[in-house]
Amino acid sequence: MKNLRITVNGTAYDVQVEELGESAAPAVVAAPAAVKPAPAPAAAPKSASATEGEPLKSPMPGTILAINVKAGQKVKKGEVLVILEAMKMENEIVSPKDATVSGVNVSKGEAVNSGTVILTLA
């Protein structure tokens, strides 16, 4: 067995592959079809202020129910910034530190994935 790491779309997978000896009958493999790489998704235009600072990412997939802050607003550690609905539960996303909101990257009602940048703090 060989242990290999394969990366697909930026995600690494550890796999085990068994080498077959020469006594094994060779498998008949059809020629692979031509595969075109998927086009890169169009990036949403963002203001310069939305990219400056520390990103605050969604901890889970869900829907944005409320955004309690605006760009330029000062926030305190523990203050509720966004309410995220996930699995029919409302989750409060709070500020990890005293900071200023440098940009809001989502809108109310938007579906987000785990790791999506919700807003940035400076």
GIZIHU-V387760 format. One record per backbone hydrogen bond with DSSP energy under -1.0 kcal/mol. CO is the residue of the C=O (numbers start at 1). NH is the residue of the N-H. If there is no record, write none. Layout:
((CO NH) (CO NH))
//
This chain:
((2 17) (4 15) (6 13) (8 11) (11 8) (13 6) (15 4) (17 2) (21 24) (48 51) (54 121) (56 118) (56 119) (58 115) (62 112) (63 85) (64 109) (66 83) (70 73) (73 101) (75 99) (76 79) (79 95) (81 68) (82 93) (83 65) (83 66) (84 91) (85 63) (86 89) (89 86) (91 84) (93 81) (93 82) (95 78) (99 75) (100 122) (101 72) (103 120) (107 110) (110 64) (112 62) (113 116) (116 58) (118 105) (119 56) (120 102) (120 103) (121 54))
//
